[in-house]
């Protein structure tokens, strides 16, 4: 099984958590909002934005420029440089994140030290699928009559000996994906051909044909997560796509600084 973890998919987590900048009206202290997700083989990137008040009419958080941002690991301190292209602080490319290591972020902000720490988990082990394809039943008129035969769901499994959190992401890889069902306004089809589960301390996940909205080749990615990422979903009953009072593991700031790792399988969705 080949591991595929590309940057656009990695940034799904950045975009999914943009509302971490929202705070309650009682938060009078201006704190920076940090977003960083460290994955093996990736050059570290940290997004730092200004805090948005709950009653603010602004819809986008402004980036914080001019910071001296550092990440420490194995006794070495690495500076990150701000890029005006994507408003993100990047490492210089001479080093990459490694599994099993601890990373500490720190920078000065308004006279105080903003810091956070996380361990990058090891790669998921023994990731398997019960099938490499699934056929969508034909519900169209004139398809032979009677009830169509429903395929067995695809059973995903992996080893979870340490009680870690896992999340499954399924991404359609077709350039021009063909929709399985007509969108009559009731299908709630996602705007992009991706869906994900919620983090759970489990070793199995089931994908049925109803989970798919498009035909073609799909990448099934199993992410191994730390507890701080799972807390984004658990806090106040929100999902990471709807955070109003989010969990934070950043001292003297808001947001999330965490590590993740992944393994990948392919699934074909056919007619």
N, C-alpha and C positions, 0 to 999 in steps of 0.2 A: 504493500500500500504506500503510495507516494504522498508525501506531505506537500500540500500546496497552500501557502498562506501569502497572498499577494496584498500589496498596500491598499488598493481600493476597497477590498473587503475589510481589511483592518480598520479603515477609516469609517466603516459603517458604525462602529462603536463611538467614534467621535461625534458623528452627526446625530446618533441616537440619543446622546446625552447633552445636547446643547442647552436644555432647560435647566441644567445645574446652576446656571447663573441667577435663577429666580430665588429670592429670599423673602422672608416675612417683613411686614412693615416695622417690626420692632428691632430689626437689625440695623442699628444706626452707624456701626463701624464699617468703613469702607475696606472690604477684604478682597483680595484677588481670587479668581476662580481658576483652578488648575484642572486640566484634562490631559492625561497621559496613560497610554496603554502599551506596555513594554512586551514585545514578542521576540523570541529567539530569531536571529538572523536579520533583524531589522535595526536600522540606525535609529536611536531614540529621538523622539519628537515630543515636545511639550507645548500645549496651548495654554496661554494665560490671558484671561480677559477681565475687564472691570465688572464688579458686582452690579447687578440690576435690582433695584428695589421692587417689591411686589406690585406696587401701584404705578410703576413706571410705564409710560406709553411707548418706550423704546421696544423694538422687537429683536434687535441684534445687539449682542454684547460687544463693546469696543475692545480691541486687543490692547494689552499693556506692553508698550515698547520700552526699550532702553534698560531692561533688567540684565543683571549678571547672573545667569542661571547655571547651576552646576548639578551634575549627577555623580555621586561617589559609589564606587564598588571596588572590592579587593584592595582597599587602601589607596586607590588612585582617584583623583578628582578631575572630572572631564567638563570643560565649559561647553555651553550650548550658545549658538548664535541666532539672533532673530532674523527671519526672512520676511521681507515685505510682500513677497509673492503670495504666500499663504498665511501670513500672520501667525507663524508658529516658530518656536525655538527648536533648532536642530543641532544634533551633534555633528562633528566635522567629517564623519564617514570613516575615520581611522579605526573605529571600534564598533562592535555590534553587541546586542543583547544576547546573553547566554542563559540557558535553562539552569535552574538550581541556584542561581546567584541572587544576592540581596542588593538592591539599589536604593540609594537615598537621594532625594531631590532637595535642594535648598537654594534660596535666594533672599536678598534683602528687599523689604517692601514697607514703606512708610515707617522706617526706623526699627522694624522688627524682622525676625527671621521666619520666613515661610518654609516649612519642611514637610516631607512625607517619605515613607519607606514602604517597600514591598519586595516580595520574593517572586521571581519568575518560576512558575511551576514546571515540572518535567512534562514531557510529551505524553499524551494519553496512550495507554497500553492496550494491545489486543482489540483494536477497533475493527469490528466486523459487521456485515449486513447479511441478512438471510437471503437476499436476492439482489441482483444487479439491475433489474428492470421491473416496471409495473405497468400493466395495461389498463387504460381507462375504459370502463364499461360504456357501451353504446346505448344512449337513452333516446336517440332520434327516432321519429316516426318511420315505420317501414323497416325497422332493423331486425325483423323476425318475430316480433310479438313476444309477449310474456316478459317476465322480469329478467334483466340482464344478470350475468354472473359476476359477482363482486370478487375482485382479486384479494388474496391474502395481503395484509399489510406487510411492509418491510420492517423487520425487527432489527434494530441497531443494538449492538452490545459492546461493552468494553470492561476492562478491569478497573475496579475502584476499591483499592485496599486501604486507602487512607481517609475515606469519607470526604473527598474533595467535591467541589461543585462542578457541574458540567452543563453545557449549553450546546444545542444543535442548531446550525444555520444551514439552510438549503437554498442554493443560488442557481437559477437557470443560466446556462452559459451560451444560449443561442443569440446570435447577432440580432435577429428579428423573430423573437419567440411567437409561436402560434398559440393563441388562447384556447383552452379546452372548452370553455363555456362562453356563450354570448353574454356580454355585460349588459343586463337590463336594469341596472341600478340597484339590484338586490344581492349581487354576488360579493360585494365588498372586496373586489379584486385589488391586491396591493398595487401601488403605483409603479413599483419595480418588482421584477420576478424574484423576490427573496422572501423567505419567511424564517422565523426563528422560534425556538422554544424558550422557556424561562429557565434560569439556573436551578438545578436540583442536585441534591446529594444522592445520586442514583447511578446505576450501571447499565441502564437500558432506556430505549426510547422507540416508540412505534410511529411509523409514517404510513398513513393510509392514502388511498387514491384521492380522497377529498382534500388532502393537504396541498395538492398540486393545482396550480392555476394555468400552467402552460405545458405544452409538449416539449420533448427534446431532452438534451443532456443536462443533468443537474449535478452540481458539486455539493456533496454533503460533508460539512465540516463540523467536527466535534471539538469544541473549545473546553479546555480545562482552566478553571477560574479560581481566583482567591475569594475568600469570604467577603472582602470589601466590595468586589464587583457585584456579588449576589445581593448585598445589602441595598444596592441601587433599586432592585426590584422590590425588595421586602419593605422598604421604608414607607410607612403610611399607606401601604396597599397600592402604590403606584408601580407602573412598569417603567423601564428606562426610557420609554418614548413619551412619558407624561409625568415628569418630576416637578412637584411644586414645593416640597420641603425636603430636599434630598439628603441622603447620607453623605458624609464627607470623612475622608481619612487624612485631610490636610491640616496641619497645625498652623494657626494664625491665617487660615484661608478657607476656601470652600473647594469642593470638587473631589476628584478621584485621581489617585496615582497608584496604578496596579499593574500586575503582570498577568500574562495569559500564554497558553501554548495550544497547539492544535494538531490534529491528524485529519486526513481527507479520504473520502471514497467517492465513486461516481455512480449515479443512478440514471437510467434511461426511462423516460416516460413516453409510452407508445399508445397508439389507438387500438 
